[in-house]
Amino acid sequence: MTSLHTVHPAWKGIAACGLVALTLTACGPDTSGEGAAEEAADTDWEDVEPAESIVFATNHPGGSEDQENELIEQFTEDTGIEVEVITSGANYEETSQWFQTGGGSNADVIVLSDATWFPNYLNDALAPVDEILEAADVDVDGYVDALYEDYLYEGSHYGVPYARSTPLFYYNADHYEEAGIDGPPQTWEEVAEISQTIVDEGVADYGYAFPPSNEYPAWGMANLVWGYGGGWSDEWDFSLVSSDETVEALEFAQDAVQDGWANVAATSQTDDFASGVASQTIQSTGSLGGILDTADFEVGTAFLPDGPAAEGETPTGGAGLMIASASSPEEQLAAAMFVGHMTSAESQAFFSEHTGYVPSHVDADMSAVYEEQPQFETAVDQLERARVQDFARVFLPGADLELAETLQSLLTSGDDVAEEMERVEAEFESLYESDLADELED
């Protein structure tokens, strides 16, 4: 199974052309085919025949070029529809920029991440897929609910889950045995207790490693703030980010570092865990292969911990398959057939086995993977706890970077958490008013 360290599906911040520009069309000409979404909604799909060929724009998530090509060959063999593949960038941000600035004017299916599809929605570049998928006989009930709902906005879906991941709780089973610990924690309180025992017994320098700012801590730490009843936003209401519940969760994390049972990793929490510096951490399911290859100890995996206010919900990440609004109805129908093939139970089992992404289809047979890497079964089982991410982190340009820098500062200093999160709320409001308010009102 391939490690996804270098192309993590949820962690890259919006980069090229600047944060604001990627939500608008200022980086280049608008190639979206404005109004095509409304035209698609009025299409009588019974009168449409699928196109003979389509264009698929992808960055080959997780080094999946060979796997994508194999699945595409199967699709063409089954349907007769040819698929031209365009490598549209090295990561999701490059693909999104390419699509928005004219390079993707002929693309019919596009790979876009949880943090890059919404700017393309704002540009009217994406077709609502519900009716097109129905016309292509794609049964969306087979998708993991939380993964499919990531693409729901204003009553319509704008994508289908494809290369997806969640955070996973990792623990050093050898350290547990040495410290006399029976099993992994179920709650954050137990994380603290186990970590303190590990430090007191001299088993490791730290019981737990938090992610540094370059590892996009707002993604993995969403579980912690949700567990306390907080969050990064409630849709476009940003008051939740400074709520008493969010502050309490972050004070728990700050105290953990100040008390010495946890650290903030210098480069990556994966490095600290795999090297034995820290006995526990939260990292992507996609990092499992790399951790197993690097660690010289028994690696255990568990669900994300419960909080005092909620069961251990897990945020989702990764990429989906979107259909271009500028494509003709014939191309859109063929595209929907292709999307259905790439995300079927069989295709997702194959894709997951060779990349490390979790399958987005509930009927994917992962038994072969479980035999080789039983730890991966935890990741798939945990999908039952998957929760759609907060708007602020994935839809608001610049918010994830603001959170990353703030969390890094809070966890490594004695700064007042409540004051800092009130500042973050004000920053979110400013970003929304300057970058999104007018767009969403149009």
SVG drawing of the C-alpha trace seen along z (x, -y; Angstrom):
<svg xmlns="http://www.w3.org/2000/svg" viewBox="-37 -43 50 55">
<polyline fill="none" stroke="black" stroke-width="0.4" points="0.0,0.0 1.4,-3.4 2.1,-6.1 0.3,-9.4 2.8,-11.6 3.6,-13.8 0.2,-14.3 -2.1,-14.2 -5.6,-14.6 -6.7,-17.1 -3.8,-19.1 -2.6,-21.3 -3.6,-24.9 -4.9,-27.0 -1.7,-28.4 -1.1,-29.5 -2.4,-32.9 -3.0,-33.8 -5.7,-32.8 -8.3,-35.2 -7.7,-34.8 -8.4,-31.1 -12.0,-31.7 -12.6,-34.1 -11.8,-34.3 -9.2,-37.0 -6.3,-34.7 -7.4,-34.4 -10.4,-34.1 -13.6,-32.5 -13.9,-29.2 -16.8,-27.9 -19.6,-28.2 -21.7,-30.3 -25.3,-29.3 -24.5,-25.7 -25.5,-24.4 -29.0,-25.8 -29.1,-24.3 -28.1,-20.9 -30.9,-21.1 -33.4,-21.6 -32.0,-18.8 -34.3,-16.0 -31.8,-13.2 -34.0,-10.5 -33.2,-12.2 -29.5,-12.3 -27.0,-9.7 -23.6,-9.6 -20.6,-11.1 -18.1,-8.7 -15.2,-10.3 -14.5,-12.5 -11.5,-14.2 -10.4,-13.3 -8.2,-15.8 -6.4,-14.3 -3.3,-14.8 -3.2,-10.9 -3.9,-11.1 -1.5,-9.0 0.6,-8.1 -2.3,-6.3 -1.6,-6.8 -1.2,-3.1 -4.4,-2.2 -6.4,-5.0 -5.2,-3.7 -6.3,-0.2 -9.7,-1.3 -10.1,-3.5 -9.3,-0.6 -12.0,1.4 -14.5,-1.4 -13.7,-1.8 -13.9,2.0 -17.3,2.1 -18.9,-1.1 -16.9,-1.9 -16.4,-5.4 -12.8,-6.6 -11.2,-8.6 -8.4,-11.1 -6.3,-11.6 -4.7,-14.9 -2.2,-15.2 -3.5,-18.6 -1.0,-19.2 1.2,-17.6 -1.4,-18.2 -5.0,-19.3 -4.1,-23.0 -2.3,-22.9 -5.3,-21.1 -7.8,-23.6 -5.7,-26.5 -5.3,-24.9 -9.0,-24.3 -9.9,-27.9 -7.4,-29.7 -8.2,-28.2 -6.2,-25.0 -9.2,-22.9 -11.6,-24.4 -12.1,-21.0 -12.1,-18.8 -15.3,-16.9 -14.3,-15.1 -12.0,-16.8 -10.3,-15.6 -10.8,-18.3 -10.1,-18.1 -12.3,-19.0 -10.6,-22.4 -10.6,-23.2 -14.0,-22.2 -15.9,-25.1 -14.0,-27.9 -14.8,-26.2 -18.5,-26.0 -18.4,-29.8 -17.1,-30.2 -20.1,-28.2 -17.6,-25.7 -19.2,-22.6 -22.4,-20.9 -24.8,-19.6 -24.5,-15.9 -27.7,-14.5 -29.8,-14.3 -26.9,-13.4 -25.9,-10.4 -29.5,-9.3 -29.6,-9.4 -26.4,-7.3 -28.0,-4.7 -25.4,-5.4 -26.8,-4.4 -25.5,-7.0 -26.9,-5.2 -23.8,-3.0 -21.5,-5.9 -20.4,-6.5 -22.9,-9.2 -20.5,-11.6 -18.1,-11.4 -20.9,-12.1 -22.3,-14.9 -19.0,-16.7 -20.1,-17.8 -23.6,-19.0 -24.3,-22.7 -27.7,-24.5 -29.5,-21.3 -27.3,-19.8 -24.3,-17.6 -21.3,-18.8 -19.1,-15.7 -18.7,-12.1 -16.1,-10.7 -13.1,-9.2 -9.7,-9.4 -10.6,-9.9 -9.0,-9.6 -9.6,-10.3 -7.3,-10.8 -6.6,-7.7 -5.3,-7.2 -1.9,-5.5 -0.2,-4.0 3.1,-2.2 2.0,1.2 5.5,2.0 5.5,-1.2 2.1,-0.2 3.4,3.2 6.5,1.7 4.3,-0.8 1.7,1.8 -1.1,0.2 -3.8,2.7 -5.1,1.0 -5.7,-2.2 -7.7,-5.1 -11.4,-5.6 -11.5,-9.2 -9.3,-12.3 -9.1,-12.0 -7.7,-8.5 -5.2,-9.9 -3.9,-12.2 -3.8,-9.4 -1.9,-7.0 0.5,-9.7 1.3,-10.7 2.0,-7.1 4.3,-6.7 6.3,-9.8 6.4,-8.9 7.7,-5.4 10.4,-6.8 9.2,-4.8 9.2,-7.8 9.9,-11.5 6.3,-12.2 3.0,-10.3 1.4,-12.1 2.5,-14.3 0.4,-17.1 0.8,-18.2 2.9,-21.4 1.4,-24.1 2.8,-22.7 0.8,-19.5 -2.6,-21.4 -3.5,-20.8 -7.1,-22.1 -7.9,-18.9 -6.8,-16.3 -7.7,-18.4 -11.3,-18.8 -12.0,-15.6 -10.9,-17.2 -12.9,-20.4 -16.0,-18.5 -15.6,-16.2 -16.0,-19.2 -19.0,-20.5 -17.0,-23.2 -15.9,-23.6 -14.3,-25.9 -17.7,-27.2 -21.4,-26.3 -21.8,-26.7 -21.2,-30.4 -21.6,-31.3 -18.1,-31.7 -19.0,-32.3 -18.4,-28.6 -14.7,-29.0 -14.5,-31.3 -17.2,-29.4 -16.5,-28.2 -16.5,-24.6 -13.8,-25.3 -11.7,-27.2 -12.0,-24.4 -10.8,-21.9 -7.8,-24.0 -7.0,-24.7 -6.8,-20.9 -4.3,-20.7 -2.3,-23.7 -2.1,-22.2 -1.0,-18.9 2.1,-20.5 2.7,-22.8 2.4,-19.8 5.0,-17.8 3.0,-14.7 2.6,-16.0 4.7,-17.9 4.2,-19.7 6.3,-17.9 9.0,-19.9 8.5,-18.6 5.7,-16.0 3.9,-14.0 4.5,-11.0 8.3,-11.3 8.0,-11.7 5.7,-8.6 7.6,-6.4 10.9,-7.2 9.5,-6.4 9.9,-10.0 6.1,-10.0 4.0,-7.0 0.7,-8.1 -0.5,-10.5 -3.3,-11.2 -2.3,-11.1 -4.0,-10.3 -5.1,-6.8 -3.0,-7.4 0.1,-7.5 -0.3,-3.9 1.8,-2.3 4.7,-4.7 4.5,-4.3 4.5,-0.5 7.5,-0.7 9.4,-3.0 8.5,-1.9 10.6,0.9 7.8,1.6 4.2,3.0 1.9,0.3 -1.6,0.2 -4.5,-1.7 -7.7,-2.8 -10.8,-5.1 -10.3,-8.8 -11.0,-9.5 -14.4,-10.6 -14.8,-13.9 -16.8,-14.9 -19.7,-16.2 -19.6,-13.9 -18.5,-10.5 -15.2,-10.5 -16.2,-12.0 -13.7,-11.9 -13.2,-14.6 -12.9,-13.6 -10.5,-14.7 -9.3,-14.0 -10.7,-14.4 -13.8,-13.8 -14.7,-13.6 -16.6,-16.6 -18.3,-17.1 -17.7,-20.4 -20.7,-22.6 -19.3,-23.7 -19.5,-20.2 -22.3,-19.3 -25.2,-17.1 -23.8,-14.2 -20.4,-14.6 -21.9,-15.1 -23.8,-11.8 -20.7,-9.9 -18.8,-11.6 -21.4,-10.5 -21.1,-6.9 -17.3,-7.2 -17.6,-8.7 -19.9,-5.8 -17.4,-3.3 -14.4,-4.9 -16.3,-5.0 -18.1,-1.6 -17.6,0.9 -15.2,3.0 -13.2,0.0 -12.9,-1.5 -11.7,1.7 -9.0,1.9 -8.1,-1.8 -7.9,-1.6 -5.7,1.5 -3.1,-0.1 -3.1,-3.7 -4.1,-3.6 -7.2,-5.8 -10.3,-4.5 -13.0,-3.2 -15.9,-5.6 -18.3,-2.8 -19.8,-0.8 -19.8,2.5 -16.1,2.4 -14.5,5.8 -11.3,5.0 -10.6,8.5 -7.4,8.8 -6.1,5.6 -7.1,6.6 -5.1,9.8 -1.9,7.9 -2.5,4.9 -5.1,5.6 -4.6,2.0 -6.3,0.7 -9.6,2.3 -9.8,-0.3 -9.8,-3.0 -12.6,-1.5 -14.7,-0.7 -14.2,-4.3 -16.0,-5.6 -19.2,-5.1 -18.1,-8.1 -17.1,-10.3 -18.4,-13.8 -18.6,-16.5 -16.0,-19.2 -16.8,-22.7 -17.3,-25.3 -14.6,-27.6 -11.8,-25.1 -12.7,-23.9 -14.7,-26.7 -13.3,-30.0 -10.1,-31.1 -7.3,-31.6 -9.1,-30.2 -7.2,-26.9 -3.9,-28.8 -5.1,-31.1 -6.1,-28.1 -2.8,-26.4 -0.7,-29.3 -2.9,-30.0 -2.9,-26.5 0.9,-26.3 1.2,-29.4 -1.3,-28.4 0.2,-25.0 3.7,-26.3 3.0,-29.3 0.9,-30.4 -1.2,-32.8 -4.8,-33.2 -6.9,-30.8 -10.1,-32.7 -8.6,-36.0 -6.8,-34.3 -10.0,-32.5 -12.0,-35.8 -9.3,-37.3 -9.7,-34.3 -13.5,-34.7 -13.0,-38.4 -10.5,-37.3 -12.9,-34.8 -15.6,-37.4 -13.3,-39.7 -12.2,-37.0 -15.8,-36.1 -16.9,-39.7 -13.9,-40.4 -13.8,-37.1 -17.1,-35.3 -20.1,-37.4 -20.8,-39.0 -20.2,-35.8 -22.6,-33.8 -25.3,-36.5 -25.2,-36.5"/>
</svg>
